[in-house]
Amino acid sequence: MAEDIKSTVKEFILREFLPGEDPDALTDGTPLITGGVLDSIATLKLVLFIEERFGVTLQAHETDPEHLDTLAQITSLIRSKQA
């Protein structure tokens, strides 16, 4: 289940924000927001994707680097919302 979530989010990030990048370069711990991969618009797109794809609602305080900076954090957040 967690791997499905992670791979779905990873595919979205690669397709939308890192076209042509090596998928192996995007690891569980790659910093997306603090590393400059996601700017505010990209982060908003990611939030909308997560909400639509996984049927969850993220609160404003959950759309920050503390929750969305890595694939591991994003996966954990989605799983906690689905529980």
Secondary structure, 3 states (H helix, E strand, C coil): CHHHHHHHHHHHHHHHHCCCCCHHHCCCCCCCCCCCCCCHHHHHHHHHHHHHHHCCCCCHHHCCHHHHCCHHHHHHHHHHHHC
